[in-house]
Amino acid sequence: MEAATVEKTISQPLGHKEAMGLAATEFARMVEHLRTLSSEDWRQPTVCTLWDVRAMASHVLGMAEGQASMRQFAHDFRAASKRSGGKMIDAMTAAQVAERASMTPEAIISGLAAVAHKAVKARRRTPAIVRHTVRMKQDPPFDAERWQFGYLVDTIFTRDTWMHRLDISRATGTSMVLTGAHDGRLVADVVGEWGRRHGRAFSLTLTGTAGGYWQVGDEGDHLELDALDFCWTVGSRQPSTGLLTTEVPF
């Protein structure tokens, strides 16, 4: 698909209602993507070098189960705390993967399909006062920040699943279902945060179904690349230069 020519404005962070619709769609797309994989696909290594596709999918399942149940989330946190060194999210992921190591691909898929609605429902019902007032310490490179819990609920949990769908697509060579309304909205949200984080003038052309064109100021760098490559880059999956070294959390 050719690059979009209509200029888009830098979007504000996702609102809670919109975010929950995106979350439900993303879980559904992940389930459907996993159903297309062959037995060989499940054994393929991913860009996250410690995980093959099966381990990555089990992490997605573990995250969804933690979102659906505070008891499960607390269990994951305690399990991660017992692991020494490294980032908390890496320790939590390692615990999730280890505890689901015996699950078959079919069990992972059926488990994710069953828990997805519960995860979104629990996130949707998170009280506004909790979303806006609870702040959480983060791992490097974002360790100077304290994120509102609502940022995790509305944005990061969905970005995480979306990025892992991209990881799995690229690890297996399987097609990733993309639409402007869903994936384009998620990419636009990433662009908005990226622009706010570096605070400089730029023009950005992202090609593909999820892409678009953005400009802030008149004298900035012009960048053009595929929309998925942009997210892959600012999500620290590959080396970058210039404004693309500004990382965005996924």
Phi, psi and omega in degrees: 000139180289158179300141176292143182253348180280126181288134177255147176276154176293120186280151172284161177305152183302138170282159187299315182296312178299317182300322181290327173295318177295322180298314181297317179296318182295318176300317181297319180290324176296315179302312181295324178295315180299327180292341180275350188282144174275170178298326178291321179303321184294343181262000185287142175290154178243175178298333173278097199298338179280350187239136163270182184299320181296319178294319179297318179294324178292328173296316178301318176298314180299319178296318180296320179294325176291325176292325183284336187218119177297329177297316178293319179300316179296321177299314180299319181295317179296318179297320179293323182295336180281348180269133187270141173076163175080185182279147179299317182295324177293320179293320179295317178297316179301319178294317179299315181294316182298320183287347180243019185295334183269358183285138175282161174306320180297320179291322178297314181297312182295324178295317180293319178299324182285325187267344186304312181297320180295322180295313180294319179300316180294320178294318180299325184273000178300121183301144180303321181297326177288316181299325187264337186253331179284128179238145187234136176292147184238162176279161172302147008270012183253024187288347175278354185256154173235105188277139169298143179300327178297331176294321175294310184299314187272330191240300191293318181300323179283319176302320181300312179295317181298315181296322179289332172295320176295316177305313183292321177301314182284330178290329186252351183071022179263151184287140178258119178296127183227139172223153177294322184294323182262292185293323177297324178291319178295319178295318179300323177294321176295316178301316180301315180292319177302315180296320179292327182290318181270336172067020183247162176292148179194159163234137188224121174250119176248123183270163178100173184304323183269009188267197181166190180228133179228145174218134175231118182078182186243347191241010187278175176296147172256129180236140176220124177197170178296143182300321180289323176295324177300310180295321177302321183283306182289345173273013174065029175276342180209157182297156182209172177223166175061220182296337181287354174281351177286111184278147176239135181291141173231000000 
